[in-house]
């Protein structure tokens, strides 16, 4: 049994994609950062489709190298073959979308890390662990990287693994044109043709565009080029034909490209062709490695390519397996796939767990985003509000002490009073919720820093989850509902635009009477207006029926939701234990987000000068630890009861 399905070898870069569309690269004012490079794209693309993928490359010992490694790990890609180069920088690529035909790009690859890949970097055991090994043409352009690729291919073939080549021809990466010519896809070269043909016999699958087969076959006559490749290789040849799809040839080359095996195409709007080939290859590899026939494999490939050309970026555009299956079943509703709300929701919700941090199946969150309450405590103690920020630093210390670097712990902290604590929390592994609502506002208004156009969210770190509390009730007036819903819809849209997760907190009991369906009614209304929170934060519901109704309202609208956390409402520990016991029966409830039960006493005593920093942290640590135990015990008891019931 092989541990991995596929290992890709070669380029790994950071793609800086121009955020503005329709202008020159010279005029683009801001850029979105993604991982890139064909092998890296394919490793992540196949991982999204459910394959166990690995990558062999080099990255720099700096921020961009760490970004690539962390992104790969978030996608579930095995990074055992990713070498950190102590001397060279990670490659960068600047890209833009000028129009449907022009996609300018500049490769920053002078002595870059991945071009230092060597034979010593190829671990035979790692190669032998994969069902298939995929190389790309760029790493055949230099003797050192070529030697590494050939070693990997040799080991793969000795161990019965499949081998594949994505020709991936970039003339300027072969030294045939200048830095400003990165968009050029074809320059004839006998030297490049000879280099490629020297290794084509090592592959079971060779994939390329018509132009790429021209360079591999040494002629611009596509059929003759394919025949020339066939003369030196028994591989299945897959020729990509742009909007006409692709064709596969397992044996001899017929007199027409149309005579090859093909899969259905998808009529979509072309927005961005960059990275489309890597998306295509990801889908093709999914079918090929899992033993599908060529029609099915090409269907996967064409669909993944369609997603890629319809979205911004390369890797971010590729579908999850759930998304691909949904698309193939439902078909094209909007030729601009990125403007299809139903499809985009599935894309977001089935890929976010691979792109936003650790394991959040259990959530133990210390909420100290309170502003009014802590300002009131400061007023009672006769100290300035600035002292609240220092206290929130102590709250963070307590959270870190309890978490001990383990997953499943988090904080809620604001940036008006707790900015320094937010800064310190970055990169600690904590889940970080960051509120936007103006405290106690009804109708809902946001903190001034968010701005009238909500543009302030563009400054937020990607790891922050946008938390918004809305005092909403089904019996609100039509005017109140309309005003609050407008804010929520706009906020949700801006969160998605900035690739930020959103947590929606609703507390109807503060507004009016509630019954077993009140919270579920609110949840259904949010989905009806197009708001799909990644997280829900709900008050402790008092009956099993209320929890069941709320959970059903969520899962029937968004089966891929992150889940629910239970808030505390300043309840004493014994009451929280009762509410936790009720909530723990429902797997959609992941844990709690509690604040005043943990910090209230410490805040009063510390702000009044009655206890030290150490005593405040110790007190909050004990209380937070107790709540964690209460939740964990409640969940464990629920699982025990469930297991006993199944045994009976």
Secondary structure, 3 states (H helix, E strand, C coil): CCCEEEEEECCCEEEEEEEEECCCHHHCCCEEEEEECHHHHHHHHHHHCCCCEEEEEEEECCHHHHHHHHHHHHCCCEEEEEEEECCCCCEEEEEEECCCCCCCEEEECCCCHHHHCCHHHCCHHHHHCEEEEEEEHHHHCCHHHHHHHHHHHHHHHHCCCEEEEECCCCHHHHCCCCHHHCCCCCCCCHHHHHHHHCCHHHCCEEEEEHHHHHHHHCCCCHHHHHHHHHHHCCCEEEEECHHHCEEEECCCCCCCHHHCEECCCCCCCCCCCCCHHHHHHHHHHHHHHCCCCHHHHHHHHHHHHHHHHCCCCCHHHCCCHHHHHHHHHHCCCCCCHHHCHHHHHHHHHHHHHHCCCCCCCCEEEEECCCCHHHHHHHHHHCCCCHHHHHHHHHHHHHHHHHHCCCCCEEEECCCCCCHHHHHHHCCCCCEEEEECECCCCCCCCECHHHCCCCHHHHHCCCCEEEEEEECCCCCCCHHHHHHHHHHHHHHHHHHHHCCCCEEEEECHHHCCCCCCCHHHHHHHHHHHCCCCCCEEEECCCCCHHHHHHHHHHHHCCCCCCCEEEEECCCCCHHHHHHHHHHHCCCCCEEEEEECHHHHHHHHHHHHCCCCCHHHHHHHHHHHHHHHHHHHHHHHHHHHHHHHHHHHC
